[in-house]
Amino acid sequence: MGRHNFKKLKIWQKGIELASYNYKLTRTFPDFEKYNLVSQMNRSAVSIPSNIAEGTSKSTSRHFKKYLENSLGSAFEWETQLIIAYNENYLNKNKFEELENEILQIQKMTGSFLDNLKE
């Protein structure tokens, strides 16, 4: 397997965009969430592109796939946390739907990338 340049991968780029937006969003949450939901969402959002980047350093597709799977897991984790934030009224319905569409797109793109990665 030739190594990928993670900065050129659309899934990494989308992950970076989501992480940046996540930080803007979580700054609006109540202070008492700082060490709870805010911390969890920040870690999950950062983990999405970070795992992709780390995976590109691996010498085999099998190892790269493990990091992509971790990234995908973090995307599902972040989606769950987004739902919790919405249920707690930390964001409005329009913003929730916009972000849910973004994370679903990242999940689909990552899943497709995984499926098409040669062993």
N, C-alpha and C positions, 0 to 999 in steps of 0.2 A: 504494500500500500504506500503510495506517495503521500507525504504529509500535506494537509490542507493549510492554507493561510486563513486562520480563523476570522481575520478582519474582513475577508471577502465573502464569508458565508452569510447569506441572507438571514438564516436562523440566529446567528450571533448578533447581527445588526439589529434585528427586531428585539432580541433579548436586552440589548443595551438601551434601546429606546424605552422598553417597558420598565427597566430598572430606574432610569432617570425619571420617568413619569411617576413611578411608585414613590420615590422620595418626595416629590412635590405633593402627592396625595397624602402620604402619611404625616407630613408636617401639619396638616389641617386636623388631625385626629386629636381627641382630648389628651391632656397631659398624662392622665392616669394610665393610658395605653402605651406609654413610652417603652416600658420594659416588657410589654405583653404583645399585643397584636402588631404594633409598629415594628418592634424588633423582629418578630417572626416574618412579617411581610418583607421587610428589608432584606433579611437573610435569604428568603426564597427567591426574591426577584434578582438579587445579585448572583445567586447560585445558577440561574438559568444560563446566562452567557459564560460564566466562569467555568462551568463544567464542559461546555463546548470548546472553549479555548484550551483547557487542560487536555481534553481528549485529542486535540489535533497534534499534540506532542508525542502521542503514542505511535509505536512502529507498526502496529497491526490493526486491521479493521475490527477485529474481535475486541481489542482493548478500547479502541475509540468508541465502539458501540456501547460499552459499559458506561462511559461518561455521557454519551447522548441519552441513555436511559435515565441516568441520574438527573440530567437537565430536564427531561420530560417529567420525571417525578416531581421536581421542584416547580414546574409549571402547573401541575395539578394541585400541588400544595398551595401555591399562590392563588389559584382560582378559588380554592376552598376558603382561604383567608379573605379574599375579596367578597365572597358571599356573606361571610360573617360580618365584615365591615358594613356591607349594605343592610343586612338585617338589623344592625345596631344604629342605622341611620347616619353613618359617617360620610355617606355620599348619596347623591340623588340617583333616581332611576336612569336618567339619560347617561350620566357618567358611568354608572355600573354597567349598563348595556354596552357602551363603547369599549370599556376595558375588558368585559367578558368576551366580546368579539375579538379583541386583540389577542387575549391569551388563548382562545380557541384556535386562532390562526397559527399562533406559535406552536401549539400542540400538534396541529395537523401537519405543519411544515416539518417539524422535528420527526414525527412518526414516518412521514414519507421519506425523509432523508435517511432514517434508520433502515427502512425497508429496501432502499436502493443502494445502500452501502455494500459493496462486494466484500466477501470473506477473504 
